[in-house]
Amino acid sequence: MTTVTEAPAPMAEGPTTHTQNQAQPSIFQLMALVMRDVRDVGKNGFNDHQKYKFRGVDDFIGALAQPLRDHGVFMMTEILDFQTSVRGKMNAVHLRVAFHFYGPAGDKVTATTLGEASDTADKASNKAMSAALKYALMQTFMIPVDAGSLDDGDRDHPVGQSSPADAYLERMRKAAVWNNVTALTA
């Protein structure tokens, strides 16, 4: 679930106030630039015990760290729900987490995901947070999962024809949409 929040209006509480900087690009524009710059994430990890390849949260963080820095986007985390249980010798944790992405204009986009993990010691919460973050980043920024998916792996249309996603991106790049927060939100 993704929600959009405008920057808060100026308030007269305390010594500091916040107003949206209208001269800065919106978070929508910046996230589109981050998506353009992010690299694919392949299955670089390997579980020796169960013999499978995987994409770890560190791979997604590595793919996004520089594009987020380059475009001035940062993230804050908020735990919305937290449940624990015991399954035999395992401690299980279920989380609902909101990841708030902010831009220099002060506006934000929030992605909410779930995280679930089990551990015999004290790492279940950490693992659940990592799972929630991994999927929030992958889904929010539409990170390609391998280099082939950029060119042909996920296409269901003949080469040389546009997909619905191609048409969507073309519309988003038009100045009338790109420079209009209302149009971007729609």
C-alpha positions in Angstrom: 0.0 0.0 0.0 1.4 3.4 -0.9 0.1 6.7 0.4 1.1 10.2 -0.5 1.4 13.0 2.0 2.0 16.7 1.1 4.5 18.6 3.2 3.0 19.9 6.4 1.8 23.5 6.5 3.8 26.0 8.5 3.1 25.7 12.2 3.8 28.2 15.0 4.8 25.6 17.6 8.3 25.9 19.1 11.3 27.6 17.6 11.3 25.7 14.3 8.7 25.5 11.5 8.5 23.6 8.3 7.3 24.9 4.9 7.6 23.1 1.7 10.3 24.4 -0.6 8.5 25.1 -3.8 11.8 25.5 -5.7 12.7 21.9 -5.1 11.5 19.0 -7.3 8.7 16.9 -5.8 9.3 13.5 -4.3 7.4 12.0 -7.2 9.9 13.5 -9.7 12.8 12.4 -7.6 11.5 8.8 -7.2 11.1 8.5 -11.0 14.8 9.6 -11.3 15.9 7.1 -8.7 13.9 4.4 -10.6 15.7 5.4 -13.8 19.1 5.1 -12.2 18.7 1.9 -10.1 20.6 -1.1 -11.3 19.2 -4.7 -11.5 19.5 -7.0 -8.5 20.4 -10.6 -9.3 20.5 -13.6 -7.0 24.0 -13.0 -5.6 23.6 -14.8 -2.3 23.8 -18.5 -1.7 22.4 -20.6 1.2 24.9 -23.4 1.7 22.7 -25.3 4.1 19.6 -25.5 1.9 21.3 -25.0 -1.4 19.5 -22.1 -3.0 20.4 -18.7 -4.4 18.7 -15.5 -3.1 18.6 -11.8 -3.3 19.4 -10.2 0.1 18.3 -6.9 1.6 21.9 -5.7 1.3 21.7 -6.2 -2.5 18.7 -3.9 -2.7 20.2 -1.4 -0.4 23.4 -1.4 -2.5 21.4 -1.0 -5.7 19.5 2.0 -4.3 22.0 3.8 -2.0 23.7 5.9 -4.7 20.6 6.8 -6.7 18.8 7.9 -3.5 21.8 10.0 -2.5 22.2 11.5 -6.0 18.6 12.7 -6.0 18.3 13.8 -2.3 15.8 11.2 -1.2 16.0 9.7 2.2 13.9 7.2 4.2 12.5 6.9 7.7 11.0 3.8 9.1 7.9 3.4 11.3 6.7 0.2 13.0 2.9 0.1 12.7 2.2 -3.3 14.2 4.3 -5.8 16.0 3.3 -9.4 17.0 5.4 -12.1 18.5 4.7 -15.8 19.0 6.6 -19.0 19.9 6.7 -21.9 17.4 8.4 -24.8 19.2 12.0 -23.5 19.7 11.5 -20.6 17.3 10.6 -17.0 18.2 8.4 -15.6 15.4 7.8 -12.0 14.6 5.2 -10.4 12.4 5.6 -6.7 11.5 3.7 -4.1 9.5 6.1 -1.4 8.6 5.7 2.0 6.9 8.7 3.3 5.0 8.5 7.1 4.4 10.5 8.5 1.5 11.2 12.2 1.7 12.6 14.7 -0.8 14.1 18.1 -0.3 10.8 19.9 -0.9 9.5 18.3 2.3 6.9 16.0 0.7 6.8 12.3 1.2 5.6 9.0 -0.2 4.9 6.1 2.2 5.2 2.4 1.3 3.7 -0.1 3.8 4.9 -3.7 3.8 4.8 -6.8 6.0 7.8 -8.6 7.5 7.8 -12.1 9.0 10.7 -14.1 10.5 11.6 -16.7 13.0 14.8 -17.3 14.9 15.9 -19.5 17.9 17.6 -16.5 19.6 17.1 -12.8 19.5 17.3 -12.1 15.7 13.6 -12.6 14.6 12.8 -8.9 14.8 15.9 -7.9 12.8 15.1 -10.6 10.1 11.5 -9.4 9.9 12.6 -5.8 9.4 15.0 -6.8 6.7 12.3 -8.7 4.9 9.9 -5.8 5.1 12.6 -3.4 3.8 13.7 -5.7 1.0 10.2 -5.9 -0.4 9.4 -2.2 0.2 12.5 -1.2 -1.8 11.9 -3.7 -4.6 8.3 -2.9 -5.1 8.4 0.9 -4.5 11.3 1.4 -6.9 10.3 -1.4 -9.3 13.9 -2.7 -9.1 14.6 -5.2 -12.0 15.5 -8.6 -10.6 18.0 -9.4 -13.3 19.6 -7.8 -16.4 17.5 -10.0 -18.8 14.2 -8.6 -17.4 15.2 -5.2 -18.6 15.3 -6.3 -22.2 13.3 -9.5 -22.8 12.7 -11.7 -19.7 9.3 -10.3 -18.7 7.9 -9.2 -22.0 4.6 -10.6 -23.1 4.6 -8.6 -26.3 6.7 -8.9 -29.5 10.0 -7.1 -29.7 9.6 -3.7 -31.3 6.1 -3.1 -30.0 5.3 -1.0 -26.9 4.0 -2.5 -23.7 1.5 -0.7 -21.4 4.5 0.2 -19.2 6.3 1.8 -22.1 3.3 4.0 -22.8 2.9 4.9 -19.1 6.6 6.0 -18.9 6.2 8.0 -22.1 3.2 9.8 -20.6 5.1 10.4 -17.4 8.0 12.0 -19.2 5.9 14.7 -20.9 6.6 18.1 -19.4 2.8 18.7 -18.8 2.8 15.7 -16.4 6.4 15.8 -15.1 6.1 19.4 -13.9 2.6 19.1 -12.5 2.3 17.4 -9.0 -1.5 16.9 -9.5 -0.9 15.1 -12.8 1.9 13.0 -11.3 -0.3 12.0 -8.5 -3.1 11.0 -10.8 
